[in-house]
Amino acid sequence: MNLNISVSTKHSLCRYGGSFVLLLLAIATSTVSLAANLPQASAVPGGVAVVALSDDADFSQVRFGNKRVMTVVDGDQWYAVVGLDLSTKPGAQSLSYKNKHGETKQLSFNVADKSYREQRITLKNKRQVNPYKKDLDRIVKERKLIRAAFSKWTNRSDINMQFEQPVAGPFSSPFGLKRFFNDQPRSPHSGLDIAAPSGTPIYTPAEGTVIETGDFFFNGKTVFIDHGQGLVTMYCHMSEISVANGDALQRGDVIGAVGASGRVTGAHLHWSVSLNGVRVDPVLFLKPFDTPSAQPLHARSEGTR
C-alpha cells in the first residue's frame, strides 16, 4: 500500500498553561495523514518516516540498518515509524523485514534533503569547550549511560506519539542547527531548546517510565523517559529532578524544573526525542503538530550531546 503524500499547513487554537495561544506550524516537507496518535511524518535527515508495511510482514522483525524499528497499527494497516539520523543520506532507503515464511524482504522509501542553519555560541567557561583530561574521563563514562538509555527497547503497543510540550515557553534553538562553540565546530544540535525561567515545572509529555537520571558534564541534571519501542525522551539542564529510576509516569506528571546546569548560557530546557537510537526533531511529536515559532538563535543554546 502506498501512502498519500501531501504538504500541509495546520492552524489550531489550543490551551496550554491556562491560557489560549494561537499556534502555527508550516511543514514544507512531505507529510502523511494517519491515526491520531502518530507523529508528523517528515522523511528528511533528522525526521521521521512513516512507512506502510506489507500484509505478509512479521511486524516484530522490521529493521532499518541494524536497528529494530517501531511498528504500530492503524485500523487494519501496519506502519513502521522510523527515526532518521541527521547523517542519513537523501535518496532511496530501505527497511528489511521477515515475512511470515521467514524470508527476508526489502521495502523502499525515499528521504528528501533538508538544510539546517548555523548557530555560533560564545562560552566564557573555556573548559566547557575544551574539557580537561579528568573531564574527558567523566564524559566517556557518561556517554555510555546516555547511549544505553537511548538504546532502551520496551515492547509496548499503546504508544501515543502526540506529545504535550513539556514546558511552556518559546523555542530558543530548533533541532538540527550546525553549531560552533567559540568558533570551533561541534555536533549538530540534537534537540529542541525551550526558553523558560529557572524553576519552571517540566511535565511528562506522554506516558512512560523513568530509565535514567543524573548530573552530567555537558547535559547537567538530566532525566530519560522510555515511552516504548525505542521511543525515548531526554530532558537536560534541570535545576532539580523530582523523579527516580523506575517511576511510572502519566502525561502531565512533573519530573523536575528548568535550570542552567551543565553547559549552558542561560536557563532553559533542552528536550531530545530519540527513535530507534537516533535523535529526531521533537516538533514532529508535538500535539497537535502546531507549535510556537522558533525565536531568534541567541542566548539559550548549549552543548547537549
N, C-alpha and C positions, 0 to 999 in steps of 0.2 A: 504494500500500500504506500502511495506517495503522500507526503504532507502537503497541505495547501499553504503556500507561502504568500505573505503579504507584508507591506510596510505599513505600520500603524503609528498614529499619534493619539495618545489617550489623555483625556482630561477627567478629573473627578474631584468631588468635594468630599473630603474625608475628615474624620475627627481624630485629633491626636493631642494629648496633653491638655484636654479640657476645652479646647477652642477649635473652631473650624478654620482650616487653612486650605487655600486653593493650591493644588499641586499639579505640576506639569512635567511630563517626560516625553521627549521626542526621540524615538529609537529609529535611527536611519540605517537599520540593518534588517536582514530577513527575520521575520517573526512568525510564530505559529499560534493559532488559537486552539487551546487544548483544555483539559479539565481544570477546574478552579484551583487545584492545589499544586499545579506545576509552575516552575519558574518561567520567566520570559525567555523564549528561545532566541539565541543570537550566536550563530555558528561562526565566530571570529576568534582569533587568538585572545585568550582571557575571557572567553564567553562560554556559553552552554549550548550544546547541540541536543536537540530532541529528535530522536530517530525512530520511526515506526519499525517494529520488528516483524519478521515473517511468522506465519502461523506455526511453522514447524520448529521454531526455536525453543531450546531449553532455556527458559528465562533466567535461570540461576547460573548460566555459563556464558555470559556476554562479556567481552573484554575489548578494551581499547589499548593497543600496545600490549603490555604485560600486566595491565591492571583491570581488575573486575570493575564493572560499572553498574550504577543503579538501574533497576528495571521496575516500572510501575504500569498499572493497567488503567485505562480509561474506557469504560464500557466493555466491549469485547476486544479492544485493541491494546496490545502491549507496546510500550516505548522504552527505549534506552535513554537515560538522561546523563549526558557525558560532559564532564568538565574538560575544557581545552586550555592547556598551558599557554602562557604568553609567548613561549618559544615555538608553538605549533605553526608549521608552515602552511600558508594558504594553498588551496587546491584540493584535490581529491584525497580523502582519508577513508579508512575503513574500520569497521568493527568486525571482530571474529566471534562466532558462537557455535555451539554444538547443536545439531538438530536432534530430533527425537530418536534418531537411529545411531547417535553417537558420532556422526560425521561433522568435521569442521567446515563451516561455511563463512563467507565474507559478505558484508553488507556495506556498500559505499555511501558516503555523504560528502558534501562539499563544504569547505571552510573558506570564507571570504577574508580579504585582507582588512586590516584596521591599523591606523596610525595613532600613537599616543603622544601627548605633549611632553615637553621637558619641564623639570622643576629644579631650581637651584636653591640650596639651603645653606645658610652660614651658621655654624655651630661654634660658640665660644669655647666649649669644652673639647679641645682637640683630641682628648683621649677617646671620645665617642666616635671620632673619625678614624683614628689610628690607635687601636687599643694596645695596652701593654701586654707583655707575654703572659702574665698571670690572668689578664682579662681574656686572652685568647683561649687559655686552658678552660676557663669557665664557659666561654661561648661554645666551644666544641661539645662540652657535656650537655649544655642546654639545647643545642641543636638536635641531639639525639632524642631528648624528651619531646621536642616540638615535632620532629619527624614521626615519632611513634604515635603522637596524638593525632596528627593528620592522616596517618595510615590506618586508623581505627575502622573496623568494619563490624557493624551490628546488623543482623538480619531483622528487618522491620518493614512492615507493609503499609502502616498508617502514617506515612510521612507527608506533612503539609509544608510545601515549599513556598507558600505565600507568607513571607515573614513580616512582622511588625518592625518598624525602625527601633533599634534598641535604646536609643537616647534621642531626646528632642534637640534639634539644632541644625544649622546649615552645614552643607558639605564644604569643608575647607580644602581637601585634597582628594580628587577622584582616584579611582583604581587605574593602575597601568602606567602612571607617569614615569618617564625616564629621569632618574634622579641623580643629582650631583651634590655631594656634601663638601663644602669648602672647595668647589671646583673639581672634586675627584668623583669619577663615575662610580655608581653603586647599582645594586639590583633594582629593577623596576618596583614601583610602589605596589605591594601585594594585597592591599585592602582599601578601605574607604575611611577617610578621616571625617569625623563629625565634631564640629566645634561646640563646646559646652563648658560652663564654669566648673571648676573643681568642686566635687561633692554632689554633682547632679546624678540622680539614680540611673543605673543601667538595667534595662529589662531584658528578660529572655524573649527572643523574637518568635520562638516556636518551641513545642515540646522537645525535651531532650534530657541527657544525663551528663553531669559534670565528669570529665575523664582526666583532667589535669588542671592544676593551679600552681602558681609560683611567682617568684620575683626574679625576672631575667635581666641580663645586662642591657640588651637593646630594648626589649619589649616592656620592661618594668613589671608591675603587678598584672598578672595575666590569668584568664580563665579560658578553658577549652570546653565546648559542649558538643556531644555526639548526638546527632539527630537521626542517625540510621543510614545504612547502606552507603557508607563512605562520605556522608554529608556532615562536615564538622565546622563549627564556627569558633572564632578566636576573638577575644576582647583584651586590649592592651592599654598600658599606661594608667591603670586604675589607681585611685588614691586608697582604696580599701576593697577587700574581697569578702563577700558575705556568704559564700557557699563553700562546700568541701567536696573532694573527690567522692563520687558515688551518689551524690544528691540527684534525685529525680525532679526535674523542673517542668512546670507548666508555663504556657505562654503568659507573659506578663509578670513572672516572678522576678524579684530584684536579685541581681547577682553581685552587686557592688556599686561603686561610684566612680565617676570621671576623675582623673587626676593628671599628674605630669611626671610620673615615674618612668625611668628608663631614658632612652634617647629621644628627647622632645625639645621643642622650642616654646611650648605653652600647653596649657590644659586642653585635652581633647580625648575622644575615644578613637582608637584605631580598631576597625572591625574587619576581620577577614572571613571569607567563606571559602571552604575547601571542598572540592568534589572529586572523587577518585584520586585523591592525593595531590591535586593541583589547585592553586588559588585562582578563583574566578571573580568576576565583577559582582559585588554584593547587590548592586542596584537591580540586577536581574531577578532577585528574590524578594524585593520589597513589595508588600501588599499595598494597594492593588496595582503595582507596577507604575505608580505615579509618585515622584519624589521631588523634594525641593531642588531647585537649580544649584549646581555647584558654585561655591563662592570663589573669588579670585585666589590664586595659588600663593598664599603667603602665611606666615606665622605658625600655623598649627601642624605643619608637616614634620615627619620624623623618620626614623630608620628602622622600622619594624621589619624583621626578617620573615 
